[in-house]
Amino acid sequence: MPQKNTSRLPGRHFLQIPGPTPLPDRIMRAIDMPLIDQRGPEFARLGKRVLEGIKTIFKTTQPVIIYTATGTGAWEAALVNTLSPGDRVLMVETGQFATLWKIMAERLGLKPEFIKTDWRVGADPKVIEEHLRKDKGHEIKAVCVLHNETATGCLSPIAAIRKSIDAAGHPALLLVDTISSLASTDYRHDEWGVDVTIGGAQKGLMLPPGMSFNAVSEKALRASKTAKLPRSFFQWDDMLTMYKQGFFPYTPATQMLFGLDTAIEMLHEEGLDNVFARHDRLAEATRRAVRAWDLEILCRDPQYYSPTITAVLLPDGYDADQFRDIALNTFNIAYGASFGPYAKKYFRIGHLGDINDAMLIGALGATEMALALAGVPHKKGGVQAAMDYIVSAQSGATRVAAE
Ligand SMILES: Cc1ncc(COP(=O)(O)O)c(C=O)c1O
């Protein structure tokens, strides 16, 4: 019998949205602590530890600013610290989040130039290079791209974009949003020559929402000395002065910092390369399930496949929001919504953060059942395809361990 007249969905909620991601019990316990004096010695030790620790996640030796703000705040911080009113900035319309960042740039008085895509690919380094070559007077002051477009599940090649800026001989700053890629897939702030990397707490870092980051290069710090956009709360200088003692210029989000400390510890215990391999495996297993269902992945070019999110298009005439409702009400699983030109046409499976193979198979099982229940035309066998892939991917590792 289907569930009726119930206000409770039993069992663990499957939070399969692309962030916030499931909160590990260990982080919940780390946060569940009495408050401490934010100007005392215990806080100074915590502050110094997390300010150093977070650098290892961004792969930088440069400062990382920690904001008590969601990712949107860190977007704003990156722009207002480096740019001046009327500056031209080059952005790429990879999807909804790139569009929101562009709207923010306009509101701040910048002049974004928006390279169009069909929302089914990442940013193309060649197109960026061509655009920059045309800017002979070097009026474009920054190139702003999303490493991972959360709305579509497309990853952009940041190292190649750096090379394209250099190949064009262009001095623009490179600002990169890693909100849905950091701590889930390889990212190298220093080695890839990124000037400001924007990060968020609630995805790969496995924390609640409400904290975000700017990793800043020397070039970005120099730009901040002459940048004229108004800023106060987001001012890097104030932060950097206080960081020397492990303190913040305002009351810090102490509980979030306890959580961050533990998140960094957990990521290194697993090993960053293992974290990245796990995300790659979960993503490939998900894509194999989608193909076996005979459904279409929104990202249409495999070179841009996201290791953290897979957006699944439903056949014409099927409403993805209704499908999500059925899945939530019946199987207690939440997926990400769809946006823009594809609103109601796809749902997004988040496979990032503290999730493992068995959790993913549970989520894909719920998805396959929900497809059947919602009457969405599909083939069976998606979960089997995902399991077969995971077994083959894990078998090498298991055999080595057994010898
Ligand atoms: C890629 C990306 N950028 C920016 C944001 C905005 O972050 P927040 O919602 O934490 O303000 C998000 C949110 O999901 C995102 O996925």
The ligand as an ORCA input file, in Angstrom:
! r2SCAN-3c Opt
* xyz 0 1
  C      28.754     27.351     -8.212
  C      28.015     28.154     -7.187
  N      28.332     29.439     -7.029
  C      27.706     30.203     -6.118
  C      26.698     29.700     -5.336
  C      26.028     30.573     -4.334
  O      26.381     30.136     -3.069
  P      25.422     30.361     -1.781
  O      24.100     29.789     -2.143
  O      26.151     29.621     -0.701
  O      25.374     31.828     -1.562
  C      26.340     28.369     -5.458
  C      25.271     27.785     -4.628
  O      24.914     26.643     -4.743
  C      27.007     27.576     -6.419
  O      26.690     26.287     -6.579
*
